[in-house]
Amino acid sequence: MEDRYDVVVVGAGNAALCAALAARERGASVLVLERAPEAERGGNTAFTAGAMRVAYRGAEDITELVPDLSPEQLEITDFGSYPEDKFLADLARVTDYRTDPDLADLLVSRSFETLKWMRSHRVRFAPIYGRQAFKVDGRFTFWGGLTLEVVGGGPGLVESLSRAAESAGITIAYDTRAVSLHTEKQAVTGVRVRSGAEETDIRAGAVVLASGGFQANTEWRTRYLGPGWDLAKVRGTRFNTGDGIRMALAAGAVSWGNWSGAHAVAWDHNAPAFGDLAVGDGFQKHSYPFSIVVNADGRRFLDEGADFRNFTYAKYGRAILAQPGQTAWQVFDRKVEHLLRDEYRIKEVTKATGQTLAELAGRMEGIDASQFVRTVEEYNAAVRMEIPFDPNRKDGRGTEGLAVGKSNWANPIDEPPFTAYQVTCGLTFTFGGVRISTGAEVLDENGDPIPGLYACGELVGGIFYGNYPGGSGLTNGAVFGRIAGTNAAG
């Protein structure tokens, strides 16, 4: 590690490494600062399943990103299309139309070209068979606008981008934490770093902040997200404590976005406090559209079939956190067992089974058993059986007459064995952060760029509010990481 670089990138996840590679392509000398040791590198990226939402016209675009698809795969797959206007509409809809229109437009319009660029840096993609498409009448049909994932998931993405960075001559310093920014005449000119007990000053032509949100900071998430969030599990890295946001604010950046909002999902009740790389994303439980979800009182409290899980899972963690004991149970029967995602079959799972509803209730720790049985019976009687069940589309098979209805994919829970999975809130990342321009420049309180300071990834506010479309987080990081690195080098 030298004492001066053209560009210093704080963080070593997807957004950070895309920024580093883009800056290096412009001829800049680049240093990447990773607070974590090498074994825990990659930030939240290492804990994701690797899905990336991208706008595409049809199978021809998919084969451009996945050229090794076989003719047999193409024959049995309906990829459909996901045009830019649909992507933008989904992003606007799930954020209650609060998303920054200029940043949202960039995220969508550059999604396809950014994934092509990532392919040029050895990142490989594959269709998300099984998790985003069910085989009906011998043909897979993709749904919810989410079609591709990175080969190897999040760990594979970190490995591919890290290798590309090293091959490009980018220096990655592990166990090295950025603690403050240097400024001269309101311009950022470097960064102070700490490695062990030693602190060092590094000069830089520009600094790119890409060190994630503040979800691993118990104090901050309780202060900004609200009471009870200190009890949430953190899905990812223990190192995302808001360092980049804190440094940017100290340098004059304006705070921006949904500081009381976060991406939070249904997560195994007995998962550890922070993510476990050995299990990765396996603690998530995302087949709830085919279940009913009940709290400790034995009552339903949300519409499990309101939309495809891509558009509801990131907000339902908050709903679970608000329940008694911050816990809930997802309940399935035999008829939908084949639809459950692989994460339900890991050994590190909290579940109960029974041949009768009463037997199941007796094994669901902390549940009001009698109310639970009544809830299931009332739900079963309310299902609109005359409407066909179809897992590949919003089928309209809902319920009638319930205080909390179910809009789609309603099936009576009446075929044993019955299985219930206990979940709690898993916090992925926070939505509040700093404001950037369309060039990824960090803006001050007057709306002017702070010279020499750029940002990308989860510490940028203004894109996601309250919810987000599944797979758009990694795409967001890659798109704005590339923009930030290019402009920082320029």
C-alpha positions in Angstrom: 0.0 0.0 0.0 1.4 3.3 -1.1 0.7 6.8 0.4 -1.0 8.2 -2.7 -3.5 6.8 -5.3 -5.6 8.4 -8.0 -8.7 6.8 -6.6 -9.3 5.2 -3.2 -12.4 3.1 -2.8 -13.8 2.5 0.7 -15.4 -1.0 0.8 -14.9 -4.2 -1.1 -18.4 -5.5 -2.1 -20.1 -5.4 -5.4 -20.5 -1.6 -5.7 -17.0 -1.0 -4.5 -15.3 -3.4 -6.8 -17.3 -2.2 -9.8 -16.1 1.3 -9.0 -12.5 0.1 -8.6 -12.6 -1.7 -12.0 -14.2 1.2 -13.8 -11.6 3.6 -12.4 -8.8 1.3 -13.4 -10.2 1.1 -16.9 -9.6 4.9 -17.1 -6.0 4.4 -16.2 -6.2 5.4 -12.6 -4.1 3.8 -9.8 -6.7 2.4 -7.4 -6.6 1.3 -3.7 -9.5 -0.6 -2.2 -9.9 -0.5 1.6 -11.6 -3.5 3.2 -12.4 -3.2 6.9 -12.9 -7.0 7.2 -10.2 -9.6 7.1 -9.9 -11.4 3.7 -11.9 -14.4 4.9 -14.9 -12.1 5.5 -14.4 -9.8 2.5 -17.2 -8.6 0.3 -19.6 -6.9 2.6 -23.2 -7.7 2.2 -22.6 -9.0 -1.3 -21.0 -12.2 0.1 -24.3 -13.0 1.8 -26.7 -12.6 -1.1 -28.1 -15.3 -3.3 -26.8 -13.2 -6.3 -30.0 -12.3 -8.1 -29.8 -9.2 -10.4 -32.8 -7.5 -11.8 -32.2 -6.3 -15.4 -34.3 -4.9 -18.2 -34.3 -7.1 -21.2 -36.4 -7.5 -24.5 -36.6 -11.2 -24.6 -34.7 -14.5 -24.9 -32.2 -12.9 -27.3 -31.0 -10.5 -24.6 -30.8 -13.3 -22.0 -28.6 -15.4 -24.3 -26.3 -12.4 -24.7 -25.8 -12.4 -21.0 -25.9 -16.2 -20.7 -24.3 -17.4 -24.0 -23.9 -21.0 -22.8 -27.6 -21.7 -22.6 -28.3 -24.9 -24.5 -31.0 -25.3 -27.2 -32.8 -27.7 -24.9 -33.0 -25.1 -22.1 -34.3 -22.4 -24.5 -36.9 -24.9 -25.8 -38.4 -25.5 -22.4 -38.2 -21.9 -21.1 -40.4 -18.9 -21.5 -38.2 -16.0 -20.4 -40.8 -13.5 -21.5 -39.5 -9.9 -21.5 -38.9 -7.2 -18.9 -38.7 -3.8 -20.7 -37.3 -0.7 -19.1 -40.7 0.9 -18.6 -41.9 -2.2 -16.6 -38.8 -2.2 -14.4 -39.2 1.5 -13.8 -42.9 1.1 -13.0 -42.1 -1.7 -10.5 -39.4 0.4 -8.8 -41.8 3.4 -8.6 -44.7 1.3 -7.4 -43.0 -0.5 -4.6 -41.4 2.7 -3.3 -44.7 4.5 -3.3 -43.4 6.7 -6.1 -40.8 8.3 -3.8 -37.7 7.0 -5.7 -35.5 9.7 -7.2 -36.7 9.7 -10.9 -33.2 10.6 -12.3 -31.4 7.9 -10.3 -34.1 5.4 -11.0 -34.0 6.1 -14.7 -30.2 5.5 -14.7 -30.5 2.3 -12.7 -33.0 0.9 -15.2 -31.6 2.2 -18.4 -28.0 1.1 -17.7 -28.9 -2.3 -16.1 -28.4 -4.4 -19.2 -25.2 -2.7 -20.4 -23.8 -2.9 -16.9 -24.4 -6.7 -16.7 -22.7 -7.0 -20.1 -19.7 -5.0 -18.7 -19.6 -7.3 -15.7 -19.4 -10.3 -18.0 -16.3 -8.7 -19.6 -14.8 -8.9 -16.1 -15.4 -12.7 -15.7 -18.8 -12.5 -13.9 -21.1 -15.2 -15.2 -24.8 -15.3 -15.0 -27.5 -18.1 -15.1 -31.3 -18.2 -15.2 -32.9 -18.6 -11.7 -34.6 -21.9 -12.3 -36.4 -23.2 -9.3 -36.6 -19.9 -7.4 -38.2 -17.7 -10.1 -39.8 -20.2 -12.4 -42.0 -23.2 -11.9 -42.4 -25.9 -14.5 -46.0 -26.1 -15.7 -46.9 -28.4 -18.6 -43.3 -29.1 -19.3 -42.2 -25.5 -19.6 -40.6 -23.0 -17.2 -42.2 -19.6 -17.0 -40.3 -16.8 -15.2 -42.3 -14.3 -13.1 -41.9 -11.1 -11.2 -39.3 -9.5 -13.5 -36.4 -11.4 -12.0 -34.7 -13.9 -14.3 -30.9 -14.0 -13.7 -28.5 -14.7 -10.9 -24.7 -14.7 -10.6 -23.1 -18.1 -10.9 -21.9 -18.9 -7.4 -24.3 -16.4 -5.8 -23.0 -13.6 -3.7 -19.7 -15.4 -2.8 -19.2 -16.1 -6.5 -19.7 -12.5 -7.4 -17.2 -11.3 -4.8 -14.7 -13.9 -6.0 -15.1 -13.0 -9.6 -14.8 -9.2 -9.1 -11.9 -9.6 -6.6 -9.9 -11.7 -9.1 -10.7 -9.2 -11.9 -9.5 -6.3 -9.6 -6.3 -8.1 -8.7 -5.6 -9.0 -12.3 -6.1 -5.4 -13.3 -3.4 -4.2 -10.8 -5.8 -2.9 -8.2 -4.5 -3.0 -4.6 -6.9 -4.4 -2.0 -5.9 -3.8 1.6 -7.7 -6.1 4.1 -8.2 -5.4 7.8 -7.9 -1.7 6.9 -10.6 0.6 8.1 -11.2 4.1 6.8 -11.8 6.4 9.7 -12.0 9.9 8.3 -11.7 11.9 5.1 -9.1 14.6 4.5 -10.5 17.9 3.1 -8.8 21.0 1.7 -10.9 24.0 0.8 -14.0 21.9 0.9 -12.5 19.3 -1.5 -11.8 15.7 -0.4 -8.1 15.0 -0.9 -7.5 11.7 0.9 -8.5 9.4 3.7 -7.1 8.3 7.1 -7.0 4.6 7.6 -6.4 2.3 10.6 -4.8 -1.1 10.4 -4.3 -2.7 13.8 -3.1 0.0 16.1 -1.5 2.1 13.4 -3.2 5.0 11.5 -2.0 6.2 8.2 -2.9 9.1 5.8 -3.4 8.3 2.2 -3.6 11.0 -0.4 -6.1 10.6 -3.3 -7.3 12.4 -6.3 -10.8 11.1 -5.4 -12.5 8.9 -2.9 -15.4 6.6 -3.6 -17.5 5.6 -0.6 -19.0 2.1 -1.0 -19.1 0.7 2.5 -22.8 -0.1 2.9 -25.5 1.0 5.3 -25.7 1.1 9.1 -27.6 -2.1 9.7 -24.9 -3.6 11.8 -24.8 -0.6 14.1 -27.2 -1.4 16.9 -27.4 2.2 18.2 -27.9 3.8 14.8 -30.6 1.4 13.7 -32.5 1.9 17.0 -32.1 5.6 16.7 -33.2 5.9 13.1 -35.4 2.8 12.4 -37.1 2.9 15.8 -37.8 0.9 18.9 -37.4 -2.8 18.6 -34.9 -2.7 15.8 -32.1 -3.5 18.2 -33.7 -7.0 18.4 -33.6 -7.7 14.7 -31.1 -10.2 13.2 -28.6 -8.8 10.7 -28.6 -10.9 7.6 -25.1 -9.9 6.4 -21.8 -8.6 7.4 -21.0 -7.3 10.9 -18.8 -4.6 9.5 -21.5 -2.4 7.9 -21.8 0.1 10.8 -22.2 3.3 8.7 -18.6 4.3 8.5 -19.0 5.8 5.0 -22.1 7.7 5.9 -20.5 9.1 9.0 -17.4 10.3 7.1 -19.4 11.8 4.3 -21.7 13.8 6.8 -18.6 15.0 8.6 -17.2 16.3 5.2 -20.4 18.3 4.6 -22.7 15.8 2.8 -26.4 16.1 3.1 -28.3 13.2 4.7 -30.9 11.8 2.3 -33.5 9.2 1.7 -35.5 6.9 3.9 -33.6 6.8 7.2 -36.4 5.1 9.0 -36.7 2.4 6.3 -34.8 -0.8 5.6 -34.8 -4.0 3.6 -36.0 -6.6 6.1 -37.2 -10.1 5.4 -38.5 -13.3 7.0 -35.4 -14.9 8.6 -35.0 -18.1 10.6 -35.9 -17.5 14.2 -32.7 -19.1 15.6 -30.3 -17.7 13.1 -27.2 -16.0 14.6 -27.1 -12.2 15.3 -25.1 -11.6 12.1 -24.8 -13.5 8.8 -23.0 -16.8 8.6 -21.0 -17.3 5.4 -21.3 -21.1 5.8 -25.1 -20.8 5.5 -25.2 -17.6 3.4 -28.7 -16.7 2.3 -30.1 -20.1 3.5 -31.7 -18.6 6.6 -34.2 -16.6 4.5 -37.7 -18.1 4.1 -39.4 -16.7 1.0 -42.0 -19.3 0.0 -44.6 -17.6 2.2 -46.9 -16.8 -0.7 -47.9 -20.5 -0.6 -48.4 -20.5 3.2 -50.3 -18.7 5.9 -48.2 -16.7 8.3 -49.4 -16.5 12.0 -48.0 -14.8 15.0 -47.7 -16.1 18.6 -51.3 -15.3 19.2 -52.2 -17.8 16.4 -53.5 -15.1 14.1 -52.7 -14.0 10.6 -51.5 -10.4 10.3 -50.5 -9.9 6.6 -51.6 -10.7 3.1 -49.2 -13.5 2.1 -50.3 -13.4 -1.5 -50.5 -9.6 -2.0 -47.9 -9.8 -4.9 -45.0 -11.9 -6.1 -42.6 -12.4 -3.2 -40.1 -10.2 -5.2 -42.3 -7.2 -4.3 -43.2 -7.9 -0.7 -40.4 -9.9 1.0 -38.2 -6.8 1.7 -41.0 -5.1 3.8 -42.5 -8.2 5.5 -39.6 -8.4 7.9 -40.8 -5.2 9.5 -44.3 -6.6 9.9 -42.8 -9.7 11.7 -40.7 -7.5 14.0 -43.9 -5.8 15.2 -45.5 -9.1 16.3 -45.4 -10.4 19.9 -41.9 -11.8 20.6 -40.7 -10.5 17.2 -41.6 -13.9 15.7 -44.0 -15.7 13.3 -44.7 -19.1 11.8 -45.1 -19.9 8.1 -47.5 -22.9 7.8 -47.6 -25.3 4.8 -49.2 -28.6 3.9 -48.2 -31.4 1.7 -49.8 -30.1 -1.5 -47.4 -27.2 -1.8 -44.3 -28.9 -0.4 -42.7 -29.3 -3.9 -42.9 -25.5 -4.4 -40.7 -24.6 -1.4 -37.4 -23.1 -2.1 -34.1 -24.9 -1.2 -33.6 -22.7 1.9 -36.4 -24.7 3.6 -34.3 -27.9 3.4 -31.1 -26.7 5.1 -30.2 -28.4 8.4 -30.1 -25.1 10.2 -33.9 -24.6 10.2 -36.5 -24.0 12.9 -39.6 -26.0 12.1 -42.4 -28.1 13.5 -44.4 -30.9 11.9 -47.6 -32.7 12.6 -50.1 -35.1 11.1 -53.0 -33.0 12.5 -53.3 -29.3 13.1 -53.6 -29.9 16.8 -50.4 -32.0 16.8 -48.6 -29.3 14.8 -49.8 -26.5 17.2 -48.5 -28.5 20.1 -45.0 -28.4 18.6 -45.0 -24.7 17.6 -43.2 -23.2 20.6 -45.0 -20.2 22.1 -48.1 -20.4 19.9 -51.7 -20.0 21.1 -52.7 -23.5 20.0 -56.5 -23.3 20.1 -56.5 -19.9 18.3 -54.1 -21.2 15.7 -56.5 -24.2 14.9 -59.4 -21.8 14.6 -57.4 -19.5 12.4 -56.6 -22.3 10.0 -60.2 -23.6 9.9 -61.6 -20.1 9.2 -58.9 -19.6 6.5 -59.7 -22.9 4.9 -63.4 -22.1 4.7 -62.7 -18.8 3.1 -60.6 -20.0 0.1 -62.2 -19.4 -3.3 -61.8 -22.9 -4.6 -63.5 -22.2 -7.9 -60.5 -20.3 -9.1 -57.6 -22.4 -10.4 -54.2 -22.3 -8.5 -51.2 -21.2 -10.6 -47.9 -20.4 -9.0 -46.5 -18.7 -12.1 -48.9 -15.8 -12.1 -51.0 -13.7 -9.8 -53.9 -16.2 -10.0 -56.6 -14.3 -8.1 -57.2 -17.3 -5.9 -57.9 -15.5 -2.7 -60.1 -15.6 0.3 -63.5 -14.1 1.2 -64.8 -12.7 4.4 -61.6 -12.6 6.5 -60.4 -9.6 8.4 -56.9 -10.2 6.9 -57.5 -11.5 3.4 -55.2 -13.4 1.1 -55.2 -12.1 -2.5 -53.5 -14.9 -4.5 -52.3 -18.5 -4.2 -54.7 -19.4 -1.4 -54.9 -23.1 -0.8 -56.7 -24.8 2.1 -54.2 -26.2 4.6 -55.8 -29.7 4.8 -53.4 -32.3 3.5 -51.0 -33.7 6.1 -48.2 -33.7 7.0 -48.3 -30.1 8.1 -45.1 -28.1 8.5 -44.5 -24.7 10.2 -41.3 -22.7 10.0 -40.5 -20.2 12.7 -39.2 -16.8 11.5 -38.1 -13.5 12.8 -36.9 -10.2 11.2 -33.7 -10.4 9.1 -32.3 -6.9 8.4 -30.5 -6.7 5.1 -29.6 -3.0 4.6 -30.8 0.4 5.5 -32.3 2.8 3.0 -31.0 6.1 4.4 -27.7 7.6 3.5 -26.2 10.4 1.4 -27.4 12.2 -1.7 -25.6 11.8 -5.0 -25.9 13.3 -8.5 -26.4 11.3 -11.6 -22.6 11.2 -11.8 -22.4 9.6 -8.4 -21.0 12.8 -6.9 -21.8 13.3 -3.2 -23.8 16.4 -2.7 -23.7 18.9 0.1 -26.5 20.7 1.9 -26.7 23.2 -0.9 -27.1 20.5 -3.5 -23.6 21.1 -4.9 -21.0 18.3 -5.5 -18.3 17.9 -2.9 -15.2 17.9 -5.1 -13.3 14.6 -5.0 -16.1 12.6 -3.2 -18.3 9.9 -4.8 -20.6 7.3 -3.5 -22.5 4.1 -4.6 -24.3 1.1 -3.2 -26.2 0.8 0.0 -25.0 4.0 1.6 -26.8 6.1 -1.1 -30.2 7.4 -0.1 -33.1 8.4 -2.3 -33.5 5.2 -4.4 -35.4 2.8 -2.1 -38.2 3.8 0.2 -40.0 1.3 2.5 -39.6 -1.5 0.1 -37.7 -2.6 -3.1 -38.0 -4.9 -6.1 -36.0 -8.1 -5.5 -32.6 -8.2 -7.2 -32.4 -4.5 -7.7 -29.9 -4.0 -4.9 -26.9 -5.6 -6.6 -27.9 -4.0 -9.9 -28.0 -0.6 -8.2 -24.6 -1.2 -6.7 -23.1 -2.2 -10.0 -24.6 0.5 -12.1 -23.6 3.4 -9.8 -20.3 1.7 -8.9 -19.4 1.8 -12.5 -20.5 5.4 -12.8 -18.7 6.5 -9.6 -15.4 4.8 -10.6 -15.5 6.2 -14.1 -16.1 9.8 -12.9 -13.7 9.6 -10.0 -10.9 8.6 -12.4 -11.9 11.3 -14.8 
